[in-house]
Amino acid sequence: MMHNLIGKQMYEFLSDLFPICRSITGGGVRQTLRAIQKHIPIEIREVPTGTQAFDWTVPREWNIKDAYVMDESGNKVVDFRKNNLHVLGYSIPVNKVVSYAELQEHLYSLPEQPDAIPYVTSYYQERWGFCIAHSDRVKLKRYNYKVFIDSELKDGYLTYGELVVPGKSQKEVFLSTYICHPSMANDNLSGPTVATFLAKWIMSTDRRYTYRIVYVPETIGSIVYLSKNLERMKKNVIAGFNLTCMGDNRQYSYLATRMGNLYVDRVALNVLRHKHPNFVKYSFLDRGSDERQYDAPGVDLPVCSVMRSKYGTYPEYHTSLDNLSLVSPEGLYGAYDVIKECIFLIENDHIYKIKCLCEPQLGRRGLYPTLSAKNSASTVRNMMNFIAYADGKNDLIDISDKIGVPVWELYAIIDQLKSADLLDVLDITE
């Protein structure tokens, strides 16, 4: 089946990206964007170190080749080449012998998750350090250790990817995802993976709206992007989704916009209530990803997040346990399907008004049973309820919410009523 094929393709793509060591800048980001570029025609853009973006400044670029901690017998007790989470993100270079006590000051572990390597970074203050499973940390002997980090911090660039897919309207739907974490599957790679396959689908459709799809380093990347595009986006963006944590097989999650009652909130809630009614609802007070920037006061873009397990809520989050076994083809496809359904709703949403007073005579148009008997109206009850609320004030989401029928079960009804010349269709942007 098609959904099995797409899910498998997404999982394979995510697996290809998994080994790359990414950070907020550097070669890993470029390598990731070039891999995405093989699937969709993103533009890769670079912003120099020192560039001002609102209250932030683009930092120096960081790249790393190798790192390890070696004991007195020449054994690498921590090895970056075995897992790129072993190095504190943005570590400065170091090459020296340290005591056991000094080494401990530069180690990060999780006693409550002894087999997990934590993900730790220090972007804006210079440090060096290593991340280690606590079960390995407690085995370290009171030796001297050689610590080696072959990294470089230099004036360079912040790199991001952008794809704008034109539609009939200049009004835009915005999709954003981030590409700045090393080897973690759900928190990081599931978002870019789903975004890439959504972009493929969007490009294959007859589009009403324009689509702006961006791959940015989290926080600093979204701030830089907004500093360059905010005026245009405030004018045109009608709905946006921050794509993250979309690959596991657990519950669905929704994080509202700052206002909580915008058009995109209505879209997401309508789809989730009918597709996955057990989803977990979060408010903007629970924010933690780039929706913080897109919904900030004065920016005020209508961006929400639709996820599987929300970041920070699942035990594998920001550890080496967030690996390829945590995500699945089914999990990825489920998230893809929900966002696709949201986009399809946005594309097909209008305000509807029935053209005649009182109920139209559906029977002579072939839309209603001509023999009246008990329960004869049940087959067209959804159509009759749709007509009852097609008053020129309600859009498709309103009607779906009022009559308790999924929007995808109303599309055929709308087509039938339009074919019978019974329905006026008004653009929601008018």
PyMOL commands that set and color helices and strands:
alter all, ss='L'
color gray80, all
select helices_A, chain A and resi 2-17+27-37+84-86+100-104+134-137+185-203+220-236+263-275+284-286+291-294+329-348+363-365+378-389+396-403+407-409+411-419
alter helices_A, ss='H'
color red, helices_A
select strands_A, chain A and resi 43-48+52-53+56-57+61-70+76-79+94-98+107-108+130-131+145-154+157-165+172-178+210-216+237-243+253-255+280-282+303-307+351-354+391-395+423-426
alter strands_A, ss='S'
color yellow, strands_A
deselect
rebuild
show_as cartoon
